[in-house]
C-alpha cells in the first residue's frame, strides 16, 4: 500500500443544522456576540471621526462571513466603552471597545421586517 492510498481527502466540517431542533424546542438558539477594540491616543479621543470608522469596519468584517457585508440591519451595537490602558503612562493610549450582537434570530422570531 503506497502513502497516497493512506491519505484521506481533507474534509471541511460545516456547522450542524440545528434549526429543526430549535423549532421543536429541543435546543435554544444563541446570539452571536463579538467585541472589537481599537487603541487610540488620548489626543484624538474627543474626535470620534478619527477612530469610529476603523472600529465599525472591524465589526463589519467580523460578521461578514455569516451575514454578508450588508449587515447593518441585523446588528445591535453598544455605545463605545472607553478605558485607559493600564501601565501605558508614556503614550496615554485609550482602549475603545464596542460590543456587537447578531440579532437576526430575534428579527426572524418577531417578524420585524416581514
C-alpha positions in Angstrom: 0.0 0.0 0.0 1.5 3.3 -1.0 1.4 6.5 1.0 -1.0 8.0 -1.5 -3.5 5.3 -0.7 -3.3 6.1 3.0 -4.1 9.8 2.6 -7.7 10.7 3.0 -9.3 13.8 1.4 -9.5 16.8 3.6 -13.0 17.3 5.0 -14.1 20.8 5.9 -16.6 20.5 8.8 -19.8 22.5 8.4 -21.8 23.7 11.4 -24.6 21.2 12.2 -28.0 22.3 11.1 -29.9 22.6 14.3 -32.7 24.7 13.0 -35.3 21.9 13.3 -34.2 21.2 16.9 -34.6 24.8 17.7 -38.1 25.0 16.2 -39.1 21.9 18.1 -37.9 23.4 21.3 -35.2 20.8 21.9 -32.4 23.4 21.7 -32.1 27.1 22.3 -30.6 29.4 19.7 -27.8 31.5 20.9 -26.9 35.0 19.8 -23.6 35.7 18.1 -21.7 38.3 20.2 -18.4 39.9 19.1 -16.3 42.5 20.8 -14.0 44.7 18.8 -11.4 47.1 20.2 -9.0 49.7 19.0 -6.3 51.6 20.8 -6.2 55.4 20.2 -4.1 58.2 21.6 -5.7 60.3 24.2 -5.4 63.4 22.0 -7.9 62.1 19.3 -10.3 60.6 21.8 -12.6 63.6 21.6 -12.7 63.3 17.7 -14.7 60.1 17.0 -14.5 60.7 13.3 -10.8 59.6 13.6 -11.4 56.2 15.3 -15.0 55.3 14.8 -14.8 54.2 11.1 -11.9 51.9 11.9 -13.9 50.3 14.7 -17.0 49.9 12.7 -15.1 48.4 9.8 -13.6 45.7 12.2 -17.2 44.9 13.3 -18.4 44.6 9.7 -15.6 42.3 8.8 -16.2 40.1 11.9 -19.8 39.5 10.9 -19.4 39.4 7.1 -18.8 35.6 6.8 -22.2 34.9 8.4 -24.3 37.9 7.5 -22.6 39.4 4.4 -21.4 43.0 4.2 -25.0 44.3 4.2 -25.4 43.6 7.9 -26.2 46.9 9.5 -29.9 46.0 9.9 -29.0 42.7 11.6 -26.6 44.0 14.3 -27.2 45.7 17.7 -24.2 47.7 18.9 -23.3 49.1 22.4 -22.1 52.6 22.9 -18.3 52.8 22.8 -16.7 51.6 26.0 -13.6 53.7 26.8 -10.9 52.7 29.3 -7.3 53.6 29.9 -4.6 51.0 29.1 -3.1 50.2 32.5 0.6 50.7 32.7 0.7 52.8 29.5 1.9 56.0 31.1 4.1 57.2 28.2 1.8 57.2 25.2 -1.5 57.6 27.2 -3.5 55.4 24.8 -7.1 54.5 25.4 -8.9 51.3 24.6 -12.2 51.8 22.8 -14.5 48.7 22.5 -17.9 48.1 21.0 -20.0 45.0 21.7 -21.9 43.8 18.6 -24.7 41.3 18.7 -26.2 39.5 15.6 -29.9 40.0 16.3 -31.1 38.3 13.1 -32.7 35.4 15.1 -34.7 37.9 17.1 -35.7 39.7 13.9 -36.9 36.4 12.4 -38.7 35.3 15.5 -40.6 38.6 15.9 -41.1 39.0 12.2 -39.9 42.6 12.4 -39.1 43.2 8.7 -41.6 40.8 7.2 
